[in-house]
Amino acid sequence: MNQAYFITMAVTAALGTGWLMLRLQRRGMKMAPAILGLVLSVILGWALAKLFYVALLFHRVWPRFGWEAFTRVKSTEFSFFGGCVGVILGMALAARLTKTHVKQFLSVFAPCGALMVAGARYAERYLGMLGVGSLTDVPALCRFPFAVSNEWQEWFMAVFMLAALLALAISLVFALRKKEGWIPGLFLERTAFYLCLSQILCESLRAQGLKWGFVRVEQLLCAVTLVGLLLYSCLQSEERGLWNRFWPIAGALACIGAIVGVEFALDRIDLSPYFWYALMILTLFVLGWLECFCTRRRFEQVQHQYRG
């Protein structure tokens, strides 16, 4: 990892924390958990990014490196998903230690966290091939921000830029929304859902990544998170009847199955990748619709309780 990467990450952390402190101040909340959360998030984010990587690829890295696998500092030997888990845990722990309502604090943090994700994704620009996709020879795309070139003037799709822009858009959307404040923790739930949703596409476009055969591990972790968040949302519903309450889970599992099929087809069926990615994007929209349905159902439930 080079100096430009660490500078970008430091600026990202500072901006995210500064925005978090501003949001806390506007809500009359104490700012101590933001400062403590920054420290804990850096520590836990780094530790879990490495721990997830070693655990997920234990069968490959342990026989080769042993305990050294936990101390190697190489850009391809960390899990971005694990790092995000570490940051959330760091913020939650900071809230608990400062006796701040954890769900309320994490809801305030959610768009700031998405901004940090955007900055971290952009920082991959300085990590060589880690943040790029396949080669492109389309003249209109052979330029930044659509692609980046190597020393041989070969142009690779700038997946890091797409991931950063999607995370930034998610950050802005949930910074402007108010309705999620009716339900403690919902801001974090929805922000995490859509970050994972966008990451499924971006992870598919990457030339490099953590893999089990053709299975992209970080993409799988995002898919599991999506289903878990939908399951939690269904459990919060008071809808009567097992099917009426949990049918979105069946829909989500069908969508995940379709995405797995697309990933398999991209490597083995000789059709235009544009077709397969169009199908993947359509499936992701369906997943987003399922999340909106579950959230709307919870909103209606809260409104009904309030009127009652």
N, C-alpha and C positions, 0 to 999 in steps of 0.2 A: 504494500500500500504506500502511495506516495504523499508528498506534502500537500499537494493541491486537494487531495481527497480529504485529509484530516482538517484542513482549513475550511472546506465547504461544510463538513459535518459540524464543526465548531460553530460556524455562522448559523447553520440551521438550528442547532440546539439553542443558541442564544435568542434567535428570532422567535422560535416556538415558545420558549420560557417567558420571554418578554410579553408576548401576546397573551399567554396564559395569565400572567400577573395582572395585565390590564383588564382582562375579562373577570378575574376574581375581584378586583377593586371595584368594578362597576356593579357587582352584585353584593357588595358589602361583606365579602368573605376575606379571611386572612390569607396573606400571600406566602406564609412560611412553608406550606406544603409544596408550593411551586419550586422554591429554592432547594429544599431538601429532595424533592422529587427529581430534579435535574441530576443531582449527585447520584442518587440511588439508581436512576434510570440508566445512566452511563455505565455504572458498575454491573447491574443486572442485565442490561441490554447486551453488553460485550460477553458476559459470562454465558448467558443462555444462547446467544448466537453460536458460540463455540460448542456448547454442550449439545445443542440440537444437532449440529453438524456431525459430531462424533457419534452420537446415539443413532442417528438415522443411517449413517454409513459405517457403522461399527464393524461390520464384517469385512470391510475393505481397509479402513484406516488403522484399526487396532493391530492386526497382524503385521502391518508395515511399520508403524511408528510407536506403538505402545503408549506409554504415558506422555510421550512427546506430542501426541496428537492434540492434547489440550493446551499446549503452549505455542504451537506453530502460528505465526502471524502471516497468513497468505490469503489474499482476497477471495479465492475460490473455496476456502475452507471455513466458511461461516454460513450460518443459515439466517437469511433476512427475516423469515417468519419468527424464528427463535428470538432474534433481536427485538422484534416488535412486542412479543410476549413479555420479554424482560423489561421493556420500557413501561408497559401497562402495569406490571407488577410493582415496579419501582414507584410509580405514581400512587398506586393504591396503598402501598406500604407507607409512603410519606404522609398520605391523608390519615391513615390509622395512627401513626406515631404523633401527629399533631392534633389528634382528636377532632378531625374534620369528617363530615359525613362523606363516606367513600363514594357512593353512587353519585351524589350531587357534584363532588369534586371531579370525578371522571367524566361526567357529562359536560362540565365546563372545559375540561382538557381535550375532549374528543376532536374538535376541529383543529386545535393546536397540534395534536398528535398527527392528524392527517397532513398538516403542513410540514411537520418533521419528516414524514414518510416521503413527501414530495421532494424535499431537499436531499434526503438520503438516496433516493432514486437518481436524482440528477447527479449526485456525487459519483455515481458509477461511471460517469463519463471519463473519469480519471483512472479507471481500473482495467484498462485494456479491453479485452474481448468479453468481459463479464456482462456488460450492459448492452450488448449489441445483438442483432439478429443475423439473418442470412445476407449474402451478397446481393446487391442490386445493380442493374445496368440501365435502369430507367433514367434518362438524362434529367428529367424534372426533379427526381428524388436524390440525385447525386450531389447533395449539398446539405449543410447544417440548416435547420434542426432535424431534417428528415433522415439524414445518414451522416456517418463519420468515416473518414478514410484512414488507412494505415500508411506505412512508409512506402508501399508500392502503389499508392493511389487507387487501392481497391476500396469501394464504398460499401459499408455495412449499415443496415437499417438501425437507426438510433432508438432501440426499444426503451432505453433508460429515459428518453425524452417523453415518449408516450406515457410511460408509467408515472413520471413526475407530473405531467399535465393532468392526467386523470385523478391523481391524488390531490392535486391543488384544487381541481373543480369540486371534488367531494368535500374538501375543507371549507370552501367558500359557501357551498350549498347549506351545510349544517351550521355554519356560523350565522347564516341569515335566518334560518328557521327558528321558530319559537314553540310550535305545538308539542314537540318531543319533550319539552320541559314538564308536561303534565305527568309523565311517568318517569320515576327515578331510574337513571341508568340507560334510558332509551337512546339518548344521543350517542353514547358509546356503542351500544348494540348496532345501531343503524350505520354509524360511521365505519365500524369494523366490518360489517357485512359488505358494504359497497367497496371498501378497499380490497377485500378478498375477492369480490366479484371481478373487479378490474384486473387484479393480479392473475386470475386464471387465464385471461387472454394474453397478458404480457409475458407470462411465464412460458406459454406455448410458443411465442415468437422468439424467445431467446435461443441463441446458438449454444450457450453453455448453461449448465444448471445441475442441481443435484438430481440424480436419476437412479431408479431401480429398473434396469432394462429400458423399455420405452416409456415407463411411468415417470413423470416429473414430480419429484417428491414435494416440493413447495406448492405446486399446483394441487396436489392431493390434499395437503394440509389445509389449504384455503377452502377446498370443496367440503372437507369434514367440518370446518368452522361454519360454513354457510348452513349446512344441514343442522348443526348443533344450535345455531342461533335461531333458526326457524322452529326447531323443536321446542326451545325455551319459550319462544313467542306463542306457540300453540298451547303449551302448558299454562300460560298466563290467561288463556281464553277461558270463558265460562260457557262456551258453546256446548250444547247438549248432544250426546251421541258421539261415539268414538270416531266414526268416519267424518262427521261434520267438523269435529275439532281438529283432526290430524291429517286430513286429506292433503294439505300443502306439503307434508313430508313425503308422501308418495309421489307428488309432482316433482319435488326437488330431487328425489332419488332417480326418477326417470331422466331428468335433465342432466344429472351427473353421469348417468350411464351413456347418454347421447354424447357428452363431451369426451368421455373415455373412447367411445367409438370413433369420434372425429380424430383424436390423437393417434389412434391406431391406423386410421385410413390415411392420414397425412404421410406416414412412412411407407405404406404398403399398397395403396391404390392410386393408379396413375390417372388422377384427375387434377384439374387446376386447383392449387391451394386456395385461390380466392373463393371457390365454391365452398370448401370445407370451413374456411374462416367465417364466411357469411353465415353458415349453419351454426357455428359456435357462438357467434355474436347474437343470433336470433335466440339460441338457447339461454344465453346469459340474460337477455331481456325478459324471457319467461321467468327465470329465477328472480329477477328484480320485481316483476309483477307479483309473484307469490309473496315476496317480503312486504310489498306495499299492501297487499290484501290482509296479511296477518297484522300489520301495524294498524291499518284502518279499523280492523275488528277490535283491537285493544283500545283505540281512541273512542270508538262508539261505546264500549263497555264503561270507560271512565266517565264519559258524558252522561250515560244512563245512571251511574251511581251518584253523580253530582246532582242531577235533577231529582233523584229519589231522596 
